[in-house]
Amino acid sequence: MEAIGRAKEHFGKLLEDQCKRVEKIKAQKDWIDYTQLKPVIIGVLGGDGIGPHITGEAQRVLEHLLADEVKNGKIEFRVIDGLTIERRAEVHKPIPDEVLVEIKKCHILLKGPTTTPKKGDPWPNIESANVAIRKELDLFANVRPVRVPSMGIDWMFFRENTEGSYALGPFGVEATEDIAIDFTLATKPGTERIIRLAFEYAKKNALDRVTAITKANVIKTTDGLFLKIFYEIAQEYPGINADDWFIDIMTAKLVDTKRRTQFKVMVLPNLYGDILTDEAAEFQGGVGTAGSANIGKQYAMFEAIHGSAPRMVTEDRTQYADPSSVTKAGAMLLNHLGYATLGKKLEMALDVCGQYEKKLVMTGRSTGATGREYCDYIMATIADPNLEKRWKDFQKSA
């Protein structure tokens, strides 16, 4: 009974912390206005494994596109070291204190993948750096686009980023030697803001469908709250069709050629969003081609959706790691800052280079291009005055 008492006390502390967090959400400031900042500081976090290599290449592309803005003092890039697994293990924290101080001096982050220890690893059981940064900066919306014109696929996923199973994943309890319990979380204000963002995106982009994805028939309390709020907010957007699917059947519908092209904007809790967007990215060429945005009211972080690929490092293949994911995240970064024309050019170049012409191919090995060669290809494509024609030819071929 003593162990059960400790478990109850542990749960009580988690609940108290979440009550305080809800009050912080309710008291949040308004959205940051980047037009009022000079400079807008972009922090570059290489992470570990292949992260520093691919993030450095994406930074090079962004610096090329933003050269004039850097020159006139509107944009500043800052490289932030120390988010490696070695340093995090040394201090036994997901974000070393000195790194967090530097992160909070920036407005935007471009981040490479970081290693998250799992049970059985030689590393201590520290929280995911991704999850910790998202919670620390309250980056509540994970936004992941997937576009494959040749298949008629044009999806935008809005994954809740600060709640669900991941938020409390490191804080489960082994109540007895026979019982281990983890927790999941949904709050009303946390759910409202991600769902509203999805509907606002659909409205702004003249899209007529938003789909919620849950398992509310089984996970009745937290997923049930998510679904209830979804339909309440949907009533505020009468021109948009709102529907919902369960996560298990939705994973099947993404491979259903007759149905998948009908989905447009999808909003879903944290764990389901992670799984489903990895599946979705496979249609585009794999997780190595997919970028994501993590959006909050005061900060934003743009990153790849894949891991740190330590095997590539041990096999001395780092230079062949595909920078497309972080570079695609860079296009989202440009759009977020208001540089829509530059963002569109980068998106078109990524489409032309990666899905159409394929003059250089990334294989992850010496059989393909290096990350440096591939980003040179992207920048040369951006500089081509015929870029739009090449992209339109790609659209026609699809």
Buried (B, 14 or more C-beta within 10 A) or exposed (E): EEEEEEBEEBBEEBEEEBEEBEEEBEEBEEEBEBEEEEBBBBBBBBBBBBBBBBBBBBBBBBBBBBEEBBEEEBBBBBBBBBBBBEBBBEBEBBBBEEBBEBBEEBBBBBBBBBBBBEEEEEBEEBBBBBBBBBBBBBBBBBBBBBBBBEEEBBBBBBBBBBBBBBBBBBBBBEBEEEEEEEBBBBBBBBBBBBBBBBBEBBBEEEBEBBBBBBBBEEBEEBBBBBBEBBEEBBEEBEEBBBEBBBBEEBBEBBEEEEEBBEBBBBBBBBBBBBBBBBBBBBBBBBBBBBBBBBBBBBBBBBBBBBBBBEEBBEEEBBBBBBBBBBBBBBBBBBBBBEBEEBBBBBBBBBBBBBBBBEEBEBEBEEEBBBBBBBBBBBBEBBEEEEBEEBBEBBEEEE
